[in-house]
Amino acid sequence: MENNPIEDRLDDIQPLDEEQGMFEHFRLNVDKGQAPMRVDKYMAIHLEDTSRHRIQLAIKNSYVLVNDKVVKANYIVRPMDVIRFVMPYQRRGLEILPEDIPLDIVYEDDYLLVVNKPAGMVVHPGHGHFSGTLVNALAFHLGLSQAPEADDERMGVLVHRIDKDTSGLLVVAKDDETQMNLAKQFFVHSIERKYIAVVWGNIAEDEGTVESFIGRDPADRLRFKNVPDEDKGKHAVTHYKVLQRFGYITVVECRLETGRTHQIRVHMSSIGHPLFNDERYGGSEIRNGTIFAKYRQFINNCFQVCPRQALHAATLGFIHPHTKQQIRFEAPMPEDMRSLIAKWRDYTAAKEPQV
């Protein structure tokens, strides 16, 4: 059978995998007494919280396999068939209240919008953050709401997400078909995503690639780490290129080939260059420089100027699901990262010998 990118990666899906696309992974085993039935109807019966329309969209986008083969909606289910599929994740059972929170909207049309998220804003309610999130702001902007009993499914708009303390671009779908199409582009890693990061140390190479498997750290469930193989983690690839050097720190562009949770943070830390002020991965302590009090004070001032990991999702490019045109967006570095880089530029300039 001809290789199918969806089939090849079906087992590579992890629900809530940050920056990749949020998917639920399902498996249905057909009973041996099952009467013949269209696969879309069978799935609708066995997935009470999912509309037949979304199921048909999943089938259209090659997310549904029967006995490890991609099928169409009119496939007739037979006894002992095994149906495996993924669909973009839809949160349920949590009321999302619209909140009038300003949004920096870079682009918007009838099908999608691209928003520049500020650092400090949580993407979705949960884990102690039930208001003030991007989703609350989107609910207000789009004139939508989602309560547990709501009929309107369009609040399943998020296609991917970024960390609370990472700034930058996110694409949001306004309808199921757009969400399904964009999610597929994330799924097969065809989305263009570039980040700007400030990392500790002077990276030896001008450019390079970090490739590993990333899994959750058993010693700290809030952290991720490189693990030995695919049995314990997900394949991850980050390409980096040096933009500016300041001796003690380096400004780099990171291009994501995959999108695992905390991928850039884990990868840069793993090669000895954690993100500046990344508390979770060792970047919130002095990693390079002198032991003198004046230098320590300078670093503390830098931490105050940029009080979060110095990471910004600067570029986002994809094929528009409806126009089929390639579109690309850029978000300038926020003030805190620009000020941080300016401080380092001034500091290192003052250290250079005068001619």
Secondary structure, DSSP 8 states (H G I E B T S, - for coil): ----HHHHTGGG--TT-TTT--EEEEEEE--TT---EEHHHHHHHH-TTS-HHHHHHHHHTT-EEETTEE--TT-EE-TT-EEEEEEE----S--B--------EEEE-SSEEEEEE-TT--SSSBTTB-SSSHHHHHHHHHT--B-TT----TT--BS----TT-EEEEEEESSHHHHHHHHHHHHTT-SEEEEEEEEES--SSSEEEEEEEEEEETTEEEEEEEESSTTTSEEEEEEEEEEEE-SSEEEEEEEESS--TTHHHHHHHHTT--BTT-GGGT-SS--SS---HHHHHHHHHHHHHS-S--EEEEEEEEE-TTT--EEEEE----HHHHHHHHHHHHHHHHHS---
